[in-house]
Amino acid sequence: MKHIKQSFSDTDNAAKEGGKDFVEQMALLVNLQLRDEYKDGVVANFERIKAIAEVVNEFDLPEYIEVGSVFQP
């Protein structure tokens, strides 16, 4: 799991430095025409998603866990 957490660290650092700049850069990367009136809302939603993702990423999984082929509740 360390390699997965490490791969998100660069994204996390960019988001901490400036959420609006990060959103603008990602919009350019995926060729998304993001209008100015929506940018603040997108940044706010991104911050909410980031808060949820932090909770998920903080949960350590044992090394012996394998991906299940079929979900059975």
C-alpha positions as CSV (number, residue, x, y, z in Angstrom):
1,M,0.0,0.0,0.0
2,K,2.9,2.4,0.5
3,H,3.4,2.7,-3.3
4,I,-0.2,3.7,-3.7
5,K,-0.1,6.3,-1.0
6,Q,3.2,7.6,-2.4
7,S,1.6,8.1,-5.8
8,F,-1.1,10.3,-4.3
9,S,1.4,12.4,-2.3
10,D,2.4,14.6,-5.3
11,T,-1.3,15.3,-6.1
12,D,-1.9,16.0,-2.4
13,N,1.0,18.5,-2.2
14,A,-0.2,20.3,-5.3
15,A,-3.7,20.5,-3.9
16,K,-2.5,21.9,-0.6
17,E,-0.4,24.6,-2.3
18,G,-3.4,26.0,-4.2
19,G,-6.7,24.2,-4.9
20,K,-7.7,26.7,-7.6
21,D,-4.4,26.4,-9.4
22,F,-4.6,22.6,-9.2
23,V,-8.1,22.5,-10.6
24,E,-7.1,24.8,-13.5
25,Q,-4.1,22.6,-14.3
26,M,-6.1,19.4,-14.2
27,A,-8.8,21.1,-16.4
28,L,-6.0,21.9,-18.9
29,L,-4.6,18.4,-18.7
30,V,-7.9,16.8,-19.7
31,N,-8.9,19.6,-22.1
32,L,-11.9,20.6,-20.0
33,Q,-13.3,24.0,-20.7
34,L,-14.1,25.1,-17.1
35,R,-15.9,28.5,-16.9
36,D,-14.8,31.0,-14.3
37,E,-18.2,31.0,-12.6
38,Y,-17.9,27.3,-11.8
39,K,-14.2,27.2,-10.6
40,D,-15.0,28.1,-7.0
41,G,-17.6,25.3,-6.8
42,V,-15.3,22.8,-8.4
43,V,-12.5,23.7,-5.9
44,A,-15.0,23.4,-2.9
45,N,-16.1,20.0,-4.2
46,F,-12.5,18.9,-4.7
47,E,-11.8,19.8,-1.1
48,R,-14.7,17.7,0.1
49,I,-13.6,14.7,-2.0
50,K,-10.1,15.1,-0.6
51,A,-11.3,15.0,3.0
52,I,-13.2,11.8,2.3
53,A,-10.2,10.3,0.4
54,E,-8.0,11.0,3.4
55,V,-10.1,8.9,5.6
56,V,-10.0,6.0,3.2
57,N,-6.3,6.3,2.6
58,E,-5.5,6.4,6.3
59,F,-7.0,2.9,6.7
60,D,-4.1,0.4,6.6
61,L,-4.7,-2.9,5.0
62,P,-2.7,-6.0,6.0
63,E,-0.2,-7.2,3.4
64,Y,-2.0,-10.6,3.0
65,I,-5.3,-9.0,1.8
66,E,-6.1,-10.0,-1.8
67,V,-8.6,-8.6,-4.3
68,G,-11.8,-10.6,-4.2
69,S,-13.2,-11.7,-7.6
70,V,-16.9,-11.5,-6.5
71,F,-18.4,-9.2,-4.0
72,Q,-20.6,-11.0,-1.5
73,P,-22.2,-8.9,1.3
